[in-house]
Amino acid sequence: MAEPAGEQNAVRLLAYALPALPLAVLVIPFYVIVPTFYNALGLPIAAVGFALLIIRLLDALIDPAAGFLADRVRSRFGRRKTLFLAGIPLTTLAAVKLFMPPTGMNDTSYLLFWGIAVSIGWTIALVPYQAWGAELSTSYAGRNRVTAYREGIAFIGTLLALSAPEIVKQVYGLTTEQSIAPTLEVFAYAIAIMLPLFGLLAFVAVPEPVDRSTARLDLRASLVAMASNKPFVRLLIAFLINGLANGLPATLFLLFVSERLQIAADGGTFLIVYFGGGLIGIPFWLWLANRTSKHRSWSIAMLGACAAFVFAPMLPPGSVTGFMLICAVTGLTVGADLALPGSLQADVIDLDTAASGEQRSASYLAVWGLATKLALALAVGIAFPTLSAFGLDPGAGQRTDAGLLALALLYAGLPVVLKLIAIMLMWNFPIDRASQEAVRRSIAAAGARGASTTAEPAARLT
C-alpha cells in the first residue's frame, strides 16, 4: 500500500527507529547495574551515591541546554541529524569506559567523569533524535506511526537488556555477583557496535525534516511563548503526574516483590512479562487512537492500568499468578504511555509554531525530558523517606506491618489516584484530528507567505 503524501514509508521509519534500541539498552546498565558494580570494585557506597547524585543533577540541567542548541544548529546536513550524529561518538566511548574500567580502578573521579560524559553524549544525541521524530510526520495519525516504531524498537532494547544478565549467568555458569562485570562487558560491546551502526544508518536513510520556522525568538521570548501554550502546559502536567504514577512502582518494584509478596526469585520474569505486554499492546492503542483520539485512547489505557493496579495491595504473600496477571495487564497499557504522549507532544508543538513562527521541537522535547527525570526523582524522594517513617528499612533489618502496608499503598494505591488525576486532565484535551489539521494548514500558509502569523486555530486553543 502506498504511503500518504508527505509520510515516511515503513523502511524509513524502521531506519529512524533502530537507534532507539541501543539507546534503550544503555538504560539498564547505567541506572541499575553500575552503582552495584562500582561498589563491588571497592568504592564506598556513600561515594558512589554522591557521584551518581551529581551525575543525575547535571543530566537534568543538560536537557534544556541541548534543546536550545538543537533548535539553532545550522548545517548542510540539517539541524536534527547533525547534532544527533555528533552525540553518538561521545556516548559510545563513555559507555565503554564506564562499563569496562581499567583493572584496579578505585577512584570515584573515574565514575564521575565517565558518568557525566555518558549523560552529555546521550542527551546531545537523544534530544534532537526525538525532535527529528516529532517532525518526520505532520499528520495526526502519521505521528502515531513514528512514535510506535521508535518506542516499539526501544521496548525490544529494554527486553534484551533485562534478559542479558540471566543469559550471561547461564552461559558462563556464574553467580549473580560474578556475572556483573561480564554482563557490563556485553553491554559495552553491544552499544559500541549498534549505536554507531544504527545511528549512521538513520543519518543516511532518513530525511531531515523541513524547518517550518518563519521567525527566530530569543531565549526570553521562547520561554514566554512556551508558557503561553496552554495545551502544552496541560499535557506536561498530565505527563508529569502519570510519570510519577509510573515511577513509584518502578522504584519500589523489587521491594514490593521481595518484602510484600516474598517472591523475589520471580522478579525478572515479572519484568519481562510487563515489558513484553507493552510491546504487544502498542498496535492496539494505535488502532484505538485512530478510531477515537490520542488523548482518549491514552486515558482509556490509564483507566485499564488503574483497574488492574487497584488489586495489587490486596495480594497475599506468594501470589505469583495474581501478580503475573497484574504485570501482564499493566504491561499492555504501558504501550500507550510511551507511544501516545510523544505523538500528542508533536501536536502541541504545532500550536507554538503557528503562534510564534518558530519551530522549536527540540526545546519542547528537552522540557519533556526534564519532566521525565523530575518524575523519577520525585518517586524516590517520596517513596523511601515514607517507608522509613513507617518502619520499613530492609537494609537495617526493620520490617513492620505499617511499613509493609505503606509499601503496598505507595506501590499501587497512590499511583491509581495520580493516574485518575491525569485522566481528568486528558479526557477532554482540546487537540483532536480536525484541530491539528487546521493548525498544520495555517503553518503551511505562513510558510508560503514567508512571514510569521498568528493563526485563528492556534489562538482558539492557546
Buried (B, 14 or more C-beta within 10 A) or exposed (E): EEEEEEBBEEEBBBBBBBBBBBBBBBBBBBEBBBBBBBBEBEBEEEBBEEBBEEBBEBBBBBBBBBBBBBBBBEEEEBBBBBBBBBBBBBBBBBBBBBBBBEEEEEBBEBBBBBBBBBBBBBBBBBBBBBBBBBBBBBBBBBBBBBBBBBBBBBBBBBBBBBEBBBEBBEEEEBEEEEBBBBBBBBBBEBBBEBBBBBBEBBBEEBEBBEBBBBBBBEEEEBBEBBEBBEBBBBBBBBBBBBBBBBBBBBBBBBBBBBBBBEBEEBBEBBBBBBBBBBBBBBEBBBEBBBEBBBBBBBBBBBBBBBEBBBBBBEBEEEBBEBBBBBBBBBBBBBBBBBBBBBBBBBBBBBBBBBBBBBBBBBBBBBBBBBBBBBBBBBBBEBBBEBBBEBBBBEEEEEEEEEBBBBBBBBBBBBBBEBBBBBBEBBBEBBBBBEBBBBBBEBBEEBBEEEEBBEBEBBEEBB
